[in-house]
Amino acid sequence: MKKLLLLFFISVVVIHSQNRGNVWELNTLEINFNNSTNTTITSTTNTVSAQSSIADTEGKILLSYDGVNLYDRQGKIVKSNEKFAKAYNSVIFKKIGCNSKYYLFETKAIRTPSTGRQQAINVIPRLYYSQFEIDNNGNVKVLEEEVLYFDTQIYSGLTCYVNEEKQKVWVIVRNGNNIFSIEVNERGPEKHNSSRVAEPKIFEYFIDGVNQFLNVFNEIKVTPQGDKLITFIQNNRFVTARNEFKDEQGYIHIVDFNKNTGETGDFFSQTKIEQGDTKVRLFNPLLGGVKDGKLYVAIKTKILPFGLPPEHILYEYDLNSNDIKATEKNIFRRNRTNIFDIQEAPDNELYIAVLGQPIYTFLGKIENSNVTELLNTLTLNITDLPSFPQSYFKSDFFFKNLCFGDVTEFTSDLIETAISYEWSFGDGNTSNLEKPTHTYANAGNYTVTLRVEDINNVIHTYTNSLTIKDELTSNTLPKEVFICSNGEPIEVDAGPFETYLWSTGETTRKISIKNPGVYTVKVSNRNCCVGELKTTLIENAAPIIEDTFYDEFDNTVTITATGNEPLTYVLDSSVTQKNNIFNNLSFGEHTVEVIDVNGCKVSSNFEVNLTIPKYFSPNGDGINDVFKIPQLRGSLDFELQIFDRYRRTIKSFRNEEVLWDGTFLGEQLVSDDYWYFLNVNGQIFKGHFSKLN
């Protein structure tokens, strides 16, 4: 984005540890936290006022969302809320274990037509999510869009906590008295935990006498160390046709939070903020924990006596106190002014957006129990500061490229005055570089330790865990496959991955190949590990059947074939043998296959006809002693009848071996001609033969 005018610098002394939130875009204003000693505020063009955004590890904006449109780093719209009202809250975070995929979670309502006074009743927020993939050139691909997580009303509050150590993100929302913690891991959104918290009273409201839904404004935050969860809630109800607010109450709830399981502990503190149109924001500027932190709450009072306008007040509370309410301190109070947002920034400072009269419209910073004005923003209309998972600002160091075989990169911006680094990668290897790289010899879990020495010779020690994943090796693609010169294409299977790109251009798990050569496929798994697999297709010459000889007398067939031996012979897909001669064949058409040692095959058809003798001589000499038709066997359905010249049935056969010795009722018949009638599978044969004694 084009920079027009450098406005000023803010000196800081604490260095942020990660850069994913290091650039804030606010209409035509950009706040850049990348500089180690100065935070710069610069006038820009082609920017939006981001409700939420995310940057890469160098602090460059990847995605910005203003509650309506999602923009890529060039300012191009990649997603638009066409059927939804503007999102109440949203958060963007990187998919666990994947450097190229991102989730957007948001609470918003479907836009419905307005009908006079009742236009306000169409806002029922629910939780939706979308998933995106960003390539190396910054191009954004929508993978999932506007997925409804569960069909229940969700208050507008939304936050998330990134647990890098356990490789999961907790997306946290509130519904009534329930807090939902939704686990998002390498597989995507999973189960949710539901923990009840202490009441606020649930109101109903009415418009023109019609009972309508609860109107709730809600905020949620998790402490950077992930041990406490704080919710803020305001309840209203309408009781007149003029939509007047009544029974307005604001609450603060503080509960224990388990960053590993997403569960909340028992409710232990409830502070009731004074009645009024409450806009409650956070946060704790100290990274040392809730016990040492401060809580900041912004409220708007009702109209004051004598027609004076309402006031916006910023209260400070000591979360270390046993009586949090008793520590309430007024640190900012103005009328005709709205405190629109409070957000912790990567420099560990707490920024505030104030909108009111000209001299009271500014971007400020909360420090030392006071609000310091940094820049008048009258013409900028800043109402939202970008939201980020607070845990992004907590990590001591970070790393990327966690797939087996990758060169893993380690980065730390922990201490500006560091004079030495000592990395231990958890596998016995070490480095003294500030930003080392390391390739792990084996997949698995490793504990990485970093020891940093500053200019005062103070040693700082930090520990983090990482997992090197080895899912790409579990593929089903063979190194070599063989195809026969006369064969059909072969199907090859790359294995269970998330994406595929074959050298043929196909993007499916399985493809069919026929031409000999090398085939490659680029695959990625759900952890975004990318690898390339290959197989070589080798062509084999198919065997050749040179002759199929049928011997009617012996009822045999002899197959003469050549090919890569040993050869295997298969008759009618049922009889398999190494011998090339098949005996006792049945009447009809047969198929013979010859298969070589590589599995290449060739087939040929041949026909076996009936061999019906013209005569037989049952004289006991062992030659033609019986009348027989050897091809009537197997699964043939046939019926044979033999008659004498007087049309008397002498012998009948039904689906059995045909052998007649020339007798009738136990006596040899005289030499004569005899007739037969044969039905084989509906095919009729008839004729005569002679009996010679």
Buried (B, 14 or more C-beta within 10 A) or exposed (E): BEEEEEBEEBEBEEBBBBBBBBBBBBBBBBBBBBBEEBBBBBBBEEBBBBBBBBBBBEBEBBBBBBBBBBBBBEBEEBBEBEEBBBBBBBBBBBBBBBBBBBBBBBBBBBBEEEEEEEEEBBBBBBBBBBBBBBEEEBEBEEBEBBEEBEEBBBBBBBBBBBBBBBBBBBBBBBBBBBBBBBBBBBEBBEEBBEBEBEEBEEBEBEBEEEEBEBBBBBBBBBBBBBBBBBBBBBBBBBBEEEBEBEEBBBBBBBBBBBBEBBBBEEBEBBBEBEBBBBBBBBBBBBBEBBEEBBBBBBBBBEEEEEEEEBBBBBBBBBBEEEEBBEBBEEBBEBBEBBBBBBBBBBBBBBBBBBBBEEEBBBBBBBEEEEBEBBBEBBEBBBBBBBBBBBBBBBBBBBBBBBBBBBEBBBBBBBBEEBEEBBBBBBBEEEBEEBEBEBEBEEBBEBEBBBBBBBEEEEEEEBBBEBBBBBBBEEBEBEEEBBBBEBBEEBEBEBBEBBBBBBBEEBEEBBBEBEEEEEBEBBBBBBBBBBBEBEBEBEBBBBBEBEEBEBEEEEBBBBBEBEBBEEBBBBBBEEEEEEEBEBEEBBBBEBEBBBBBEBEBBBEBEBEBEBBBEEEBBBEEEEEBBEBBBBBBBEEEEBEBBBBBEEEEEBBEBEEEEBEBEBEBEEEEBEEEEBBBBBBBEEEEBEEEBEBEE
